[in-house]
């Protein structure tokens, strides 16, 4: 008769043979089997049960302080642009000053090669930047939101086709699309620059709108609204647009900064607002020949452009933290 397969061999050690060892009992006392546990960490286990300390008030206040800096920069430039509508230190065509005069009490930012006051040009440049940024974002939003919502409601084939169109247009730089539009119109003007930049921004807005709309359409309250007999136009007006507006507003704020940079680039290349409009990009183009003899003529419009773009980006970041606190904490 053969042995059972599971029977231990006589010469095999028993698993708990150490329990009969009197030396182990004398040293450690009676053996008690410990429950199975995972691998030990390097730190004591008690520290893992201690809740993490909440962030200090100073750390929580840092983002708010940075956001307030963005609000302040945007407010200063906005007030400067509005003030230029009713008052400027000198007329834009006034060339009474000396050529390349440094900043002084008479000319706060100095003068350019023609003796024109640079502070006056900075004020008018702020107005032009705000007009171009607002107009381009408005045109881009009008085209992009309509196209994005239609893509979200379209059939699968049409949705994929529109998504591919968005991706192809986004692959081209906004400045390049704007230059093509200006070249097609065969005229460089402020209106042409606004239209060109709006068309260039529309694919970005359309893609974001499509993604946000498809997320909203997957919610249960959309199904409930359709069951109750609500038509798709009312669903878009009452549910889709109000729910995507906060996040879409953050994206439009970022596109505003992109439009301002693109307008300055167009003006630098001579494709933006023509003279006598004093665009910051045109001021940089005119000052490149005197950057060593009169550096303030190039530094000041560059700082103004930098302040507006940074202020808008910080404002957009503050709006994102306000409407998406979970993302901020993550």
Residue pairs with C-beta under 8 A, 6 or more apart in sequence:
8 14
16 31
18 24
18 31
19 25
19 31
24 31
25 31
41 48
63 317
63 318
63 321
63 328
64 318
66 314
66 317
67 314
67 315
67 317
67 318
67 321
69 311
69 314
70 310
70 311
70 312
70 313
70 314
70 315
70 317
70 318
71 311
71 314
71 315
71 318
72 311
73 307
73 308
73 310
73 311
73 314
74 308
74 311
74 312
74 315
76 307
77 126
77 129
77 130
77 304
77 307
77 308
77 311
78 130
80 122
80 123
80 126
80 127
81 123
81 126
81 127
81 129
81 130
82 127
83 123
84 123
84 124
84 126
84 127
85 127
88 120
88 123
88 124
89 107
89 108
89 117
89 119
89 120
90 96
90 97
90 116
90 117
90 120
91 120
92 116
92 120
92 121
92 124
92 276
92 278
93 116
93 276
94 116
94 117
94 120
95 114
95 115
95 116
96 115
97 106
97 107
97 111
97 115
97 116
97 117
98 111
98 115
99 111
99 113
99 114
99 115
100 110
100 111
100 112
100 113
100 290
100 293
100 294
100 297
101 107
101 110
101 111
101 115
102 110
102 294
102 296
103 109
103 110
103 296
104 110
107 117
107 118
107 119
108 119
109 117
109 118
109 119
109 122
109 296
109 300
110 118
110 294
110 296
110 297
110 300
111 117
111 118
112 118
112 121
112 283
112 286
112 287
112 294
112 297
113 286
113 289
113 290
118 283
118 296
118 297
118 300
120 278
121 278
121 283
121 301
122 278
122 280
122 283
122 300
122 301
122 304
124 277
124 278
125 278
125 279
125 280
125 283
125 301
125 304
126 280
126 304
126 308
128 190
128 263
128 273
128 277
128 278
128 279
128 280
129 260
129 263
129 264
129 279
129 280
129 305
129 308
131 190
131 194
132 190
132 193
132 194
132 197
132 259
132 260
132 263
132 272
132 273
133 256
133 257
133 259
133 260
133 263
133 312
134 256
135 194
135 198
136 194
136 197
136 198
136 200
136 201
136 255
136 256
136 259
136 262
136 263
137 198
137 201
137 252
137 255
137 256
137 259
138 198
139 194
139 195
139 197
139 198
139 199
139 201
139 202
140 197
140 198
140 199
140 200
140 201
140 202
140 204
140 205
140 252
140 255
140 259
141 205
141 248
141 252
142 198
143 198
143 199
143 202
143 205
143 206
144 201
144 202
144 203
144 204
144 205
144 206
144 207
144 208
144 209
145 205
145 206
145 209
145 248
147 162
147 166
147 202
147 206
147 209
147 210
148 205
148 206
148 207
148 208
148 209
148 210
148 211
148 212
148 213
149 209
149 210
149 213
149 236
149 240
150 162
151 158
151 159
151 162
151 163
151 166
151 206
151 210
152 159
152 209
152 210
152 213
152 214
152 217
153 213
153 217
153 232
154 162
159 210
162 206
162 210
163 207
163 210
165 203
166 203
166 206
166 207
166 210
167 207
169 177
169 202
169 203
170 203
170 204
170 207
174 197
174 200
174 201
174 204
174 258
174 259
174 262
175 200
175 262
175 265
175 266
177 196
177 199
177 200
178 193
178 196
178 197
178 199
178 200
178 262
178 266
178 271
179 196
179 266
179 269
179 271
180 196
181 192
181 195
181 196
181 199
181 200
182 188
182 192
182 193
182 196
182 266
182 271
185 192
185 195
185 196
188 266
188 270
188 271
188 272
188 273
188 274
189 273
189 274
190 272
190 273
190 274
190 277
193 263
193 266
193 267
193 271
193 272
193 273
196 266
197 259
197 262
197 263
197 266
200 262
201 255
201 258
201 259
204 251
204 255
205 248
205 251
205 252
205 255
208 247
208 248
208 251
209 244
209 248
212 243
212 244
212 247
212 248
213 240
213 244
216 222
216 239
216 240
216 243
216 244
217 240
221 239
222 235
222 239
225 234
225 235
225 238
225 239
226 235
230 238
246 319
246 323
246 324
247 320
247 323
247 324
249 319
250 316
250 319
250 320
250 323
253 312
253 313
253 315
253 316
253 319
254 312
254 313
254 316
256 312
257 308
257 309
257 312
257 313
257 316
260 305
260 308
260 309
260 312
261 305
261 309
263 272
263 273
263 279
263 281
264 272
264 279
264 280
264 281
264 284
264 305
265 281
266 272
266 281
267 273
267 279
267 280
267 281
267 282
267 285
268 281
268 282
268 284
268 285
269 285
270 285
272 279
272 281
272 282
273 279
273 282
275 282
280 301
280 302
280 304
280 305
281 301
281 305
283 297
283 298
283 301
284 298
284 301
284 302
286 297
287 294
287 297
287 298
287 301
288 298
290 297
290 298
291 297
291 298
320 327
320 328
321 327
321 328
